[in-house]
Amino acid sequence: MNSEEVKISAFQLGILIIVAVVGVGILTLPRNVVEIAETDGWILILAAGAITIGISLVINTLANKFPNETIIEYSRDLVGYPLALLIGIILILYYVIFAAFSVRIFGEVLKMYLLPKTPIEVINITFLITLIYLIRSGFEGIVRFYEIIILIMFIPYFIALFTGTANLDYSNLLPAFQTSPKVILIGILQIVFSFMGFEAIFLFIPFVSDKKNMKKTLIIVISIITLIYLISTIIVIASFGKHEIKILIWPLMAYIKSIQVPGAFIEQLEGVIMTIWVLFIFTTLGTMYFSSAFILTRLTKTKEHKIFGVALLPIIYILSLQPDNVAQIYDWLGAFSMYAGTLVVIIIPILLLVIAKIRKKGVKSNG
Amino acid sequence: MSMRIIKKKRKSKEKEFIPVSTKIDENIETLDNIFKDCTDIVAREFRVGVEQNHRMYVAYVDGLADRTLVHDHILRPLALEARLIAPDPGVVKRKLFELTSEGTLSASDIKEKDNLDEAVLAILSGDTILLIDGVSEFIIISTRGWPLRGLSEPPGETVIRGPREGFIETFRVNTVLLRRKIRDPKLKIKGMQLGERSKTDIGIAYMEDIVNEKVLKELENRLETIDIDGILESGYVEQLIEDNWFSLFPQVQYTERPDLVAAALLQGKVAIIIDNTPMTLIVPATFNDFMQSPEDYYERWWIANLIRWIRLFALIISFTLPAIYIAIASYHPGIIPTSLAIFLAGTRETVPFPVFVEALVMEITFELLREAGVRLPSQIGATIGIVGSLIIGQAAVEAGLVSPIMVIIVALTAISSFAVPSYNLNISFRLLRFVAMLAASFLGLYGLVLVVIATLIHLSTINSFGVPYLAPIVSGKMSDLKDTVVKAPFPNLKSRNSFTGEKDKKRLKDWRVDKNGKTVKVVSDEEENSQDIQAKEGIKTLKKPKKVGETKKGGEKDE
């Protein structure tokens, strides 16, 4: 695969970003924001969304300066080979470790709500093998798959989410505007990590055929993600209130579990939503997994993303089994996203853009 | 890949050359040797002219050639009528061939050739050849005519509304059916012959100014690589030209309906008409095509939408229902209402097998019944129905071998699978159903989802002649989505599918609907005159439909 062969539209990359971002994070997001800002959590989400749009535009500007290159190539141009290699390796590690944690969280959630007696190893390995099948189908296949799957994901998700809105107590959202701006500012970074996944544009913007629409698409797409997060969080907070949310591991799942549909054929929505949620994680992980294999092909200048995909499977699998329990996963994940996330999502793009501006590299563009 | 294919093109394209001798006896001997022991060849030698001094020879296949045509337009004029008029003997001697081919023969379709190998092919195709003594050329007279099956409605593709004719086994009749639908010289039907021995006529039909050139070129390349002894049915061609041999899904559409082929051609697709079969192939074929019936376009859009949704629902049911049952019964009884779960467990109390085995046995029994039903003569078919329903349905439940709910599930699945319009897509999902059942028995709903995901990944990966299999849905263009699972009202379907009709996008110019989708009042010339008299103020009424925006206002003011 190289940039001359595969072309996708900005719309398709937008879909890829939506399905790549919305995944593991949405389960814990209501708890995260409430822990930081109590009932003002929704402000955090809006602010984080705005910051994410800003960062994605920075990445887009960078990509427009080097229209046919991914970050692996243009970073070589900007900071020299050793540092570029380091960036590549950091990105691979970042994706692999995130993928491993996500697989583990996925396994734990599935075990808890859907398959209590199935060993987590079986869940993880079957999931990873199906992922391999996705990776093998190549970038174009992945994008087409996402275009189909996005409908199957979000339509039932919102139907389920709104089914329970009859019993909500919106007074749980009050009091508003009580949190000091200082707390919000400190907390934003943590919430920005819920948007992680959008940095896939580092790698995939070169494949977009209509790059001039990219800016608009990024703004729209990240606004949509913010909206999805906002609606989900507000509904969950209204359902449980700030005190209860803090003691739930996965508040969103708890909310869906609490929905009762009297008279319908399906009594508990959690089973159905769990099956839909498999798709959410699948697309998130598929992007991470493919990205890491893709970076490896770029670093080695080969086209064997299929072989790299298979080679990464045991690594991700073994890493995913390292944490002892759910609490430990979230401890490690919190620390990891704090350092690696900050590095990849914030420091690298801004640094590269600054260097590009100073050294006047790349083509001039209106991006 | 295309480079490799071109290199592999079959070498046998150049025909063997057998020259025509000026001595008719040698030619007759050659032909007699070739047609030794072929009892269906009729050959006759006769003499022409007033003095009976010119020897001629005709040969054709009995039954393939139209005998009255041979008698009335070849033998009679040559043997009888030529004797009545006596031209100048000198002229006759020099220009016997020209006189015969241009004058005496009263048949319309005549070719002059000089290779006896072509004579052999012509005879076997139903034409008649005429050899003349002393001439190193011969004449092929088109006399093809054999008993035809009447045009009837295709049993596999019946519609409530729509034409009742279907293709038949004769190539020429099929092209006629197509030509009658599209009277446009841009409808091209390129001919070729495939099969080393069968020499089957193949026609590649397309609209010259709409067709996707890449698809056409690719198709021609692939057809040229075919080097086989015989093409007996469209399936031979289909399997030799499809993109992905290992895929479960059909990548070439087949149909017996001329209206469906005509619609596909107008969308920019390519049809392959094959002699000896009523099945015509259409490429490229996408998932969407297999889910549609021509009737969708004949009925109003509400009905078409309803039917399409039902079909999609039926497809999902036939793929997943047994797997969902297995998953719920063995892993997640909590999903369904408690009373139903208890009832379900109660009915399964006497069943000695796990749910998966129970479902598998029932599904296999049904597949057996279905296969037996196809083979059985229709008189016994009813018996199988009774045996099936009584033994499988009632007795098995009463014996406690299967639960009654399982019977309902299997019946629902079976009915659903027949609601899918195309038989070959239905088979794909029938096979996948067993995979889904197996996965559900191991991992419950999670296993089922993995199978669904894998299926969707596969569907996203495969192509049909360079067009993505999920084409109109995955293109990222809104205009293509108007005719997929949903079907927009007819006036809104203005453009062709962007994958096949890129060259000429516009297909409907409906002046009655303006840009905003609002209906505009159209006034005919006579009405316009009468209105002019009524409203002498000079308010513009619609004359040329192009000024749609103004007329709307004008129409309102009139009222």
Chai-1 contact restraints between the chains, C-beta under 6 A:
chainA,res_idxA,chainB,res_idxB,connection_type,confidence,min_distance_angstrom,max_distance_angstrom,comment,restraint_id
A,S9,B,G476,contact,1.0,0.0,6.0,A-B,restraint_1
A,F11,B,G476,contact,1.0,0.0,6.0,A-B,restraint_2
A,Q12,B,G476,contact,1.0,0.0,6.0,A-B,restraint_3
A,L114,B,Y446,contact,1.0,0.0,6.0,A-B,restraint_4
A,L115,B,G444,contact,1.0,0.0,6.0,A-B,restraint_5
A,L115,B,Y446,contact,1.0,0.0,6.0,A-B,restraint_6
A,T130,B,L450,contact,1.0,0.0,6.0,A-B,restraint_7
A,T130,B,I453,contact,1.0,0.0,6.0,A-B,restraint_8
A,T130,B,A454,contact,1.0,0.0,6.0,A-B,restraint_9
A,Y133,B,A454,contact,1.0,0.0,6.0,A-B,restraint_10
A,Y133,B,I457,contact,1.0,0.0,6.0,A-B,restraint_11
A,L134,B,I457,contact,1.0,0.0,6.0,A-B,restraint_12
A,S137,B,I457,contact,1.0,0.0,6.0,A-B,restraint_13
A,S137,B,T461,contact,1.0,0.0,6.0,A-B,restraint_14
A,G141,B,S460,contact,1.0,0.0,6.0,A-B,restraint_15
A,G141,B,T461,contact,1.0,0.0,6.0,A-B,restraint_16
A,R144,B,S460,contact,1.0,0.0,6.0,A-B,restraint_17
A,R144,B,P468,contact,1.0,0.0,6.0,A-B,restraint_18
A,R144,B,V474,contact,1.0,0.0,6.0,A-B,restraint_19
A,F145,B,L456,contact,1.0,0.0,6.0,A-B,restraint_20
A,F145,B,I457,contact,1.0,0.0,6.0,A-B,restraint_21
A,F145,B,S460,contact,1.0,0.0,6.0,A-B,restraint_22
A,E147,B,V474,contact,1.0,0.0,6.0,A-B,restraint_23
A,I148,B,L456,contact,1.0,0.0,6.0,A-B,restraint_24
A,E267,B,P337,contact,1.0,0.0,6.0,A-B,restraint_25
A,Q268,B,G334,contact,1.0,0.0,6.0,A-B,restraint_26
A,Q268,B,I335,contact,1.0,0.0,6.0,A-B,restraint_27
A,G271,B,H332,contact,1.0,0.0,6.0,A-B,restraint_28
A,G271,B,I335,contact,1.0,0.0,6.0,A-B,restraint_29
A,T275,B,L445,contact,1.0,0.0,6.0,A-B,restraint_30
A,T275,B,V449,contact,1.0,0.0,6.0,A-B,restraint_31
A,V278,B,V449,contact,1.0,0.0,6.0,A-B,restraint_32
